[in-house]
Amino acid sequence: MGTLGNSLSMLKEPAIIKFLLNGVLFTLIISVVAVLFSIVFGAILALLRNYCKRPGIRMFGRLAAVYIELFRNTPLLFWIFICLVFCPAPKFMDHAMFGLSSVNNKLLFKAAAALILYTSGVIAEIVRGGLNSVPKGQIEAGVSQGFPMVAVMWYIVLPQAFKAIIPTLLSQVITTIKDSSFLANVAVIELMARTKQILSAAKRYNGTNAINVSDVFVLFGVAALIYFMINFSLSMVVRSMQKKDAAVGMHIGEKLLGRWHSGYEMKTFREAGAAESIMKEGRKAVM
Amino acid sequence: MSGIFSARGWDKIWTYRGTFLLGLWNTVETAFAALLLALLLGVVFGLMATSGKKALVRISRIYVELIQNTPLLLQMCFLYYALAFSGHSLGIILTGILALGVYTGAYMAEVIRAGIESVPKGQFEAAQSQGFGYLGRMYYIILPQSFKVILPPMVNTIVNMIKNTSCLYIVGGADLLSLTYSFVTGENTGGSYAPAYIVCGTIFFLMCFPLSTLATMWEAALKKRERKAVTLKEA
């Protein structure tokens, strides 16, 4: 570890810092774009799988189920490799831009497509969880008011479902930020790939004319710290949201239970039991 | 996509079936060894997190947060290069087992912590009042009860771990996916992309799909039982 000073001196090189920070930017952009697209595709898949059960349209529901299960049970890297060969890249990606060469831009498009395809399958299952949490009566009430099914979904079911899954979706952003590092296997675009590339060129910068263990520790340490700071702050947001939800649940539960104890409105044990469990769950999560 | 039906492509795969079998074996070996390590770490850190001792809780928290908030690929690369450049290289598979085990261990620890916390407090107190020591309390009273809560997310974690064996690719790769990739890009074997990826994907699917389906079914059964318990309360 006598070379630690040499390794640290690499971090004073403005070119290296800029190279890494650009990588961070790409990591964030790729992840956010992938999640946004995946939310759209995932919601469509989830709706198809959940509600296309009548004979004429059952086919679509089945196809959505096959898609979801296929992508959930195979590795992301598998789809990245497949997209490298089979996914066509559009013409406008075939130029040098964003500070990347035209080859890297095409790779970026293909790998990002794979990331979107894969994440869609995961988000579809999350959205399905949200859809299942919306009481059936909501759909029935909507239909009985004369809304067409599409309007029931768009105005009544989806808003409630998404409200319930916002924390889970945010933790999926964390997962996607981690998953975006898989792009390092095929192209030098995001943080992970750039860290690896600097390491392989470290002997040019650290002044010892060799790659030392301390280079590994410094470079990967910096990358890990960046990933950690991004993901940890996101997970703090998720946690505070869940706490808030739980606090609301506790409040509702306490209110309902209070009413029951005063012999008011709630007549069955079942309702009281439900109120009690809501309150307990909430209290446990808040503590 | 024209390659799917080309007899030559499939023929080539049959000739080189050993490559795929070797990859499958390496993936299974890595996953199994990593699972054992992950279970060990998960139990230790999960128990630490629920021990109520501030220092132990904090140590387990740091482990879980550090590992869960950085990519597995980064951890694996770090481990591999740190060992390689200090002259202690362990080889690809062993490095993979260690990195994968430590990574999955953090998820296991969270699963086990949540499972233990799902057991009502009264159970701990009752066991203590009956004179059980810490280990006896955990082994006979708490863990058996938390098992049904732990099982579904644990199986999901295992599925993710099997998929994550593909991370070995970045350190040189000996697993199924890496060998498939070097098969389709190899000089003598290359070209038959579609058949090779179909074989590789099918193998992964056959390993993961039964497990994840089982987890989903268990979870549904668990929810049903809970609902029943609420209804019984009513009667």
Interface residues (C-beta under 8 A of the other chain):
Chain A: E69 L70 R72 N73 T74 P75 L76 L77 F78 F81 I82 V85 F86 I174 I177 K178 D179 S181 F182 A184 N185 M192 T195 K196 L199 I211 N212 V213 D215 V216 F217 F220 A223 A224 Y227 F228 N231 F232 S235 T268 F269 R270 G273 A274 S277 K284
Chain B: M1 E65 L66 Q68 N69 T70 P71 L72 L73 L74 Q75 C77 F78 Y81 A82 F85 S86 E117 V159 K163 N164 T165 S166 C167 Y169 I170 L177 T180 Y181 V184 Y193 Y197 C200 G201 F204 F205 C208 F209 S212 V230 T231 K233 E234
